[in-house]
Amino acid sequence: MDEMGENAKQPDSTEEKRKGTIIVVASEEGMVRGGTSKRLNVEELSVNVNVFLEQMRSVLEKAPTHVGKFQFAEFEVHADITAKGSLALLGTGGEVGASGGLKFVFRRVETQ
């Protein structure tokens, strides 16, 4: 028989579900750290990341090139993944410390 014959391993439904999800540790609203692990749909998370990036594009396009005597060349954003799979910026009320979210660094493109 060929490689795909009767003895070939067929992926079970559990394996397929794992490939389509990603595990995040989500905290309850208002908590800084902790929580329980949860599986999020990868496609849904991908859509939410793209929505977040589009929103950041809108913000960055309005940012000045200079701040006083300083050139504004880079913008760094840390976003946490919520229990529902959306992305959220950590506000000033949060505690400083390690975060397991996503880091985005936007650099200005040099214009000729």
BELTAVEN-V251718 format. One line per field, one symbol per residue. phi: phi as a letter, one per 20 degrees, with the letter a starting at -180 (. if undefined). psi: psi as a letter, one per 20 degrees, with the letter a starting at -180 (. if undefined). burial: 1 if it has 9 or more other C-alpha atoms within 8 Angstrom, else 0. A space follows every 50 residues. Layout:
BEGIN
phi=???
psi=???
burial=???
END
This chain:
BEGIN
phi=.ffefgeffefefffffffecceceddfgneecnodfbedffffffffff fgffffgffffeffeccmedeedbcdcdceeffenedcfeffffefrfcd fddddddfefee
psi=qrhkahipppprhgggghhjrqpqoprqpiqgraaqqqpqpggghgghgh gghgghggghhiqqhqocjqpniqoppppqprhijrqpqoriirqpaqqk bqppppqqppq.
burial=00000000000000010001110111100000000001011101100110 01000000000000000000010000011111101110010000000000 000000000000
END
